[in-house]
Amino acid sequence: MQTPGMIDGKTRVIAHLAYPSDHLRTPPLFNARCRALGLNAVLVPWQVHPDNLATVLDALRVSESVVGVIVTIPHKETVAALCDSLEGPASHLGAVNIVRKDDDLTWRGRMLDGVGFVQGLDAAGHKIAGRHALLVGAGGVGVAIADALAEAGVAKLTISNRTPERAERLADKLRKVHTGVAISTGPADATGFDLVVNATSVGMKRDDPLPLDPETIAEGTIVAEVIMEPEETALLKAAALRGAIAHQGKHMLTGQIDAFVDYLLPEIDAPPADPGTDTQDHMEKAKR
């Protein structure tokens, strides 16, 4: 019997495509979950420059040990275009964060960021239905969160982006799918919103500017991040000083780990993680 966590010739490999890759937090959590479930699989960070992405995917396609990839900044939309088929929200959003290799060596992509984000909010006790949401950022993770917020029943969704035309294109896509939600574009101004989401990478670096003016954030507003490192961004610190509720980016990831395992290694139905699992232990150690 194989020792949990041991890599051998039968280990199924998943590449985590990113550029850069030094901020990735998914591999240790995914690998801890596989160990807890007794799965012989490993997720490995792969730093791939955008110019080389197509070449790398072609190589991974014919590697018999590789069963799929997880995708993050800045590759989500490019990888979607390189997939042979798209499922679920990915089919109308044009972005993916996970890709499975089928038996015929074709790539099948899905987008789970939005689902994970909504599950993370729900697990923290934050209900979404009926809220007025401001989403800052219309890139790969932004499109997924926008779709998931609309699906979860926000009453109003306003999308702000550095390039307004990109925000409007996303809003047009979503209006066709979510006809019961008031979807618009606008500035990064939190006035009148009770849910604010930063879906940009602004805040990862110490000298980054704030993605919006915190003076516009009202007391009691939920301010959520997708950034996982640092865990407490400058925006979350500023929001807390305004009496807002800070929701860290790690919750979007922890809400997806079992979904990642289910999609890439479908032979097992992963039970819910509990405080005694290896995954949870690793998360607590990571916080220290």
Stockholm file with secondary structure:
# STOCKHOLM 1.0

chainA/1-288         MQTPGMIDGKTRVIAHLAYPSDHLRTPPLFNARCRALGLNAVLVPWQVHPDNLATVLDALRVSESVVGVIVTIPHKETVAALCDSLEGPASHLGAVNIVRKDDDLTWRGRMLDGVGFVQGLDAAGHKIAGRHALLVGAGGVGVAIADALAEAGVAKLTISNRTPERAERLADKLRKVHTGVAISTGPADATGFDLVVNATSVGMKRDDPLPLDPETIAEGTIVAEVIMEPEETALLKAAALRGAIAHQGKHMLTGQIDAFVDYLLPEIDAPPADPGTDTQDHMEKAKR
#=GR chainA/1-288 SS CCCTTCCCTTCEEEEEEESSCTTCCHHHHHHHHHHHHTCCEEEEEEECCGGGHHHHHHHHHHCTTEEEEEECTTCHHHHHHHCSEECTTHHHHCCCSEEEECTTSCEEEECCHHHHHHHHHHHTTCCCTTCEEEEECCSHHHHHHHHHHHHTTCSEEEEECSSHHHHHHHHHHHHHHCTTSEEEECCSCCTTCSEEEECSSTTSSTTCCCSSCGGGCCTTCEEEECCCSSSSCHHHHHHHHTTCEEECTHHHHHTTHHHHHHHHSTTSCCCCCCTTSHHHHHHHHHHC
#=GC SS_cons         CCCTTCCCTTCEEEEEEESSCTTCCHHHHHHHHHHHHTCCEEEEEEECCGGGHHHHHHHHHHCTTEEEEEECTTCHHHHHHHCSEECTTHHHHCCCSEEEECTTSCEEEECCHHHHHHHHHHHTTCCCTTCEEEEECCSHHHHHHHHHHHHTTCSEEEEECSSHHHHHHHHHHHHHHCTTSEEEECCSCCTTCSEEEECSSTTSSTTCCCSSCGGGCCTTCEEEECCCSSSSCHHHHHHHHTTCEEECTHHHHHTTHHHHHHHHSTTSCCCCCCTTSHHHHHHHHHHC
//
